[in-house]
């Protein structure tokens, strides 16, 4: 179940076992009159190599579902399996290892260290994994090259455009070779042209590197890049459609 770097999940996701499986997942916040049922019994399978967009109005549960998938939150009830591993049975340390070794995160706000060079921002996940400085620098430079910023290694955030900053954030997310990339409104702070560039990059990472992508978005044109669109309403899945199907 575990290696030096984290839980062992090799070859556990496949034709008969989805990468992500939620069964009857609920999430309740608060008590009494302040109780909020953020998720009300969600069943969801996401196979390895898929690109899935999660949509829904504010308060629909889409971000809560993303946080549970990313081990940033825990469900009140139900089961969550990642690559065949029951996440609910993992203690805090193993959940941290799962998140650190198998998941990459991209957020709307970039979350970069503003006065730190791009290559050093990308290195951060490798610092937490105990990778040597020389290997960190090499892998970070390679990741920046993959997102088209091989000539911007020493630039700080203030010296980069919004689109370039998001590319740095994506490089940071993929530098650990994650099995799943979780993107929360990745184009929310970008203009339409830059948004297309970022979505083409995510699509390339999905198709050419086989990274499973799960993306929260409220924009229909952004969701159209995904293979599937899962729509949440009132804490439940209202629809789950493949590209080209009628919603």
Rosetta blueprint (number, residue, H / E / L):
1 X L
2 X E
3 X L
4 X L
5 X L
6 X L
7 X E
8 X L
9 X L
10 X L
11 X L
12 X L
13 X L
14 X E
15 X L
16 X L
17 X E
18 X L
19 X L
20 X E
21 X E
22 X E
23 X E
24 X E
25 X E
26 X E
27 X E
28 X E
29 X E
30 X L
31 X L
32 X H
33 X H
34 X H
35 X L
36 X E
37 X E
38 X E
39 X E
40 X E
41 X E
42 X E
43 X E
44 X E
45 X E
46 X E
47 X L
48 X L
49 X L
50 X L
51 X E
52 X E
53 X E
54 X E
55 X E
56 X E
57 X L
58 X L
59 X L
60 X L
61 X L
62 X H
63 X H
64 X H
65 X H
66 X H
67 X H
68 X H
69 X H
70 X L
71 X L
72 X L
73 X L
74 X L
75 X L
76 X L
77 X E
78 X E
79 X E
80 X E
81 X E
82 X E
83 X L
84 X L
85 X E
86 X E
87 X H
88 X H
89 X H
90 X L
91 X L
92 X H
93 X H
94 X H
95 X H
96 X H
97 X H
98 X H
99 X H
100 X H
101 X H
102 X H
103 X E
104 X E
105 X E
106 X E
107 X E
108 X L
109 X L
110 X L
111 X L
112 X L
113 X L
114 X L
115 X L
116 X L
117 X L
118 X H
119 X H
120 X H
121 X H
122 X H
123 X H
124 X H
125 X H
126 X H
127 X H
128 X H
129 X L
130 X L
131 X L
132 X L
133 X H
134 X H
135 X H
136 X H
137 X H
138 X H
139 X H
140 X H
141 X H
142 X H
143 X H
144 X H
145 X H
146 X H
147 X L
148 X L
149 X L
150 X L
151 X L
152 X L
153 X L
154 X L
155 X L
156 X L
157 X H
158 X H
159 X H
160 X L
161 X L
162 X H
163 X H
164 X H
165 X H
166 X H
167 X H
168 X H
169 X H
170 X H
171 X H
172 X H
173 X H
174 X H
175 X L
176 X L
177 X L
178 X L
179 X L
180 X E
181 X E
182 X E
183 X E
184 X E
185 X L
186 X L
187 X L
188 X L
189 X L
190 X L
191 X L
192 X H
193 X H
194 X H
195 X H
196 X H
197 X H
198 X H
199 X H
200 X H
201 X H
202 X H
203 X H
204 X H
205 X H
206 X H
207 X H
208 X H
209 X H
210 X L
211 X L
212 X E
213 X E
214 X E
215 X E
216 X E
217 X L
218 X L
219 X L
220 X H
221 X H
222 X H
223 X H
224 X L
225 X L
226 X L
227 X L
228 X E
229 X E
230 X E
231 X E
232 X E
233 X E
234 X L
235 X L
236 X E
237 X E
238 X E
239 X E
240 X E
241 X E
242 X E
243 X L
244 X L
245 X L
246 X L
247 X L
